[in-house]
């Protein structure tokens, strides 16, 4: 009778395309699976990946979403109090990361327009030459889902890079400490 070993065989630590990371997740396999879902190929694999991640179509596949959440969650420092999605397109991803980590989250977005000339928030809108009402492009984001408290330590989590001066001002105005910016496209590059 053989004695059981505590170390897994070396083969179990290898993925289809090479070694897995320290958590056992095969990043090359996740990247390939995301590229396979692409509807708009780019000139290079990096451009195709960026377009795929910017299109919310991939998040309807639970196996991709679960693995993406694992990739982003493993890099979060213990000091993080809350996760923030910088745009509504990242809602499914931030929800998955929140479920994986147990951390609360908030989703940011532009102010919602209710009817021409008004808005759902403080009423600051601009009139375009055609007469349609749109929020000023430099307006700070609003919290669409969840809540954010001043002086929290947050992690900004998204599929693709999304940094604007308005977002940076919003973070500074609330005196939030950004512990990490976890961007899936960066983690897979």
N, C-alpha and C positions, 0 to 999 in steps of 0.2 A: 504494500500500500504506500502510495507516495504522500509526502507531507505537503500541505497547502503552503503556497508562498504568498507573501504580502505584496510582492511587486507584480504588476501586470506584465504580460509579455510585451516585448518591444513593438510587435505588430499592432497591438491595440492602441498604441500611442501615435500611430501614423494614419494620416488621412489619405484620401484618394490622390491628392496633389502634393503631399508632403507632410511634414510634421504639424501636429496640432499645437495650439498655444498651451500655456500652463494650465488652463481650465479644461482642456480637452476639446475645445471648439476649433474646427478646421476653418480658418479664415479664408483660405483659397477656395474652399468648397462653397462657402457662403457667397463670396464674390462671384464665382462662376454661376451659382444659382440665381443671383440677382441679375447678372448680365443676360441670362437665358430668358428672363421675363421682359426684357427690353422691347418696347414697341417702336422706339425712335432711336436707331443706332447712330452713334457719333463717329467722327473720323478716327478716334482712338478708343481703346477700351476704357480709359479714364473718362473721356467725354460721354461715352455710352453709359457708364456707371453713374455719373453725375445726373444725366437726363433721367435715368431709371429711378434714382432715389428722389429726384425732384417731382416725379409723377407719383401721386398717391396710389396708383394701381397695385404696386407690389405689396402693400400692407394688408391686403385681403387674403394673403397666404400665411396662415398661422405659423408654419414651420420657418418661414423667412423672418417674420416679425419676432418670434421667440428667440431665434439665434441673434438677430440684430440687437434686441434688448439685452441679451447676455453680453455681447461685445461692449455695449455702452456702459452697462451697469458695473462691470468689473473694474473700470477705471475711476469710479467715483470715490472721492475721499470720504472717510467716516464723518468728517465735519459738516457734510451737506445736510441742510434742514429741509430743502424743498427743491424739486425739479421744475424747470421752466422750459416750455416749448415756445420758441420765438415766433411761430406762425401756426395758423390753424391746420395746415397740411401735415404737421407733425403730431397731431392729436393721438392717432393710433399708436405711434411709436412711443410717445411719452407715457401713455397709459401702460404699455407693455413694460417699459423700464420701471415704472412705478410699482407694478405688480411684482416684478422681479426683485426689487429692492425693499419694498414696503414704505417708500418715501411718498409723501403727498406731492401733488404737482399742480401747476397752473398753465393755462394756454393763453398766449398773448395774440393779439391781432389788431387790425385796423378798426377804427370806430365804425359801427354799423349804421348805415343810412336808413331812416324810416320812410321819409318821403322827400321829394325835391326841396332843397332849401333848409332842411332840418336834419338833426342827427339824434341818435339814441343817447348821447352823452351831454356834453356842455353846450352844444349848439354851434360849435365852431366849424363852419363849412366854407367852401369857396364855390363861386359860380364859375363854371367854365364858359368860354365864349359861346358854345352851343346852347347854354342855358341849363345843362344838367349839373346836378350838385355832386361834388366829390370831396372827400376829406382832404385837407392839405397833406401833401406827401411827406412833410417834415413833422407831422404830428406824432407825439409819442404813442406807443401802443396802449391798448386797454386790455384788462384781464377779461377774457371771454369765458373762461371756465376755471374754477378753483379760486384761490385767494393767495395773496402774497402779503406778508407782513414786513414792515421795515426792520432793518438790521439782521435779517436772516442771511444765512450762508446758503447760496443757491448754486446749482449746476444748470447751465443752459445746454439743453439736449436737442439735437435736431438731425435730420437726415443729410442736409447739405449746409454749407456755411451760410449764415444769415446774420450779418452784423450791419447795423445802420447807426448813424449818429443819434437818431431818435431813440433807438433801443438803448444805446449807451447812456444817454441822458436820463432815460426812465430808470435804469438800474442805479445810477448815481443819485437821483432825486430820492429814491427810497432807501438809500444807504445800504444797499445789498452788497454782500461780499460774494464775488463770483469765485468759487473754489475750482471750477473746471468748466471748460466748454467742450462738450463731448459731441463730436460730429461724425456720423457714421461713415460718410465718404472719406474722411481723413483716416479713420481707423482701418479702413479696407484698402487704402492706397499703399 
